[in-house]
Amino acid sequence: MTRVAYTESDVDLIARMMRAEAEGEGRLGMLMVGNVIVNRLKADCLDFKDLRSIRDVIYQVQGGNYSFEAVQKGNLFYNPARGIEKRLAEQVLKYWRQHPSQYALWYFNPYGECPPTWYNQPFTGKYKLHCYYEPVANTCEGAYKW
């Protein structure tokens, strides 16, 4: 069973983003970031309507900026993906989901404590430095689909 259809290019994109955004948080931290990417593709709601590919998610522009800071600022994102990141990327594309990123569509690394909401969406938990947020109940059915 696979959560979304994907290509080798998709594996590479997610792998590079996972490393750029969460390498310091180890494998589990990178899996959580990858899970948010897949969730955004599956959601088709709120800020993530009409995203039809992993590429659309990675290069999405909101408010004049890329959704993922690493696209414009991240040297790691532009380095080749390593084997370990590619294997982790395949895991999230196929089946991997875990709390607090299980249904999350947003995450960020605050300078202090995680706020109770992010863009008016509820906090679901923290892993190392990243805070995760999922949609308000009954506003984004797609985020909860397998």
Secondary structure, 3 states (H helix, E strand, C coil): CCCCCCCHHHHHHHHHHHHHHHHHHHHHHHHHHHHHHHHHHHHCCHHHCCCCCHHHHHCCEECCEECCCHHHHCCHHHCCCCHHHHHHHHHHHHCCCCCCCCCCCEEECCCCCCCCEECCEEEEEEECCEEEECCCCCCCHHHHCC
